[in-house]
């Protein structure tokens, strides 16, 4: 793969975590704030950034709290799960170290907050990334092409030098609109978009074994 900069989403791209994130969104956060779990909350959160999901949660429950208070609640749960329950996707760690040994630049691009990512990266022994870009420190949601354009600006590079590994259909779509080559990680939550992902992406994979 003739690229020098490799961008990686984190959840369900490097680690198998979306089931747990969705349980936190749809059940545990509601309980934390004194409400009955609401599985249909997925209708309110689909295709949104974490900040927008927090806004939807606050509006739905008529709460007088900030978005960051909701996000901090998620982070408390997820820190425990990253450290004790979540596993890496098969071959991901080996592939990352293979790239690092070749002198490639590794960058996280995620909706998850950077402090939580740093805890997880250290726990999984993949604290080898050169940059961590999040929706918070970039200033745009990942479903916007401006997120990736800003990442490129901060990296001081152009699209020809970059490849993205990502599972979110909307994030891949915004990256491809920016001109970034993308490789999709396919799982049960995005397989309905498989045909579209195969058209948009240079490759579609379930794990990293063939790349290792």
Beta strands, then each sheet from edge to edge (+ up, - down):
strand 1: 5-8
strand 2: 15-16
strand 3: 87-88
strand 4: 105-110
strand 5: 131-134
strand 6: 162-166
strand 7: 181-185
strand 8: 203-205
sheet 1: 5+ 4+ 1+ 6+ 7+ 8+
sheet 2: 2+ 3-
end
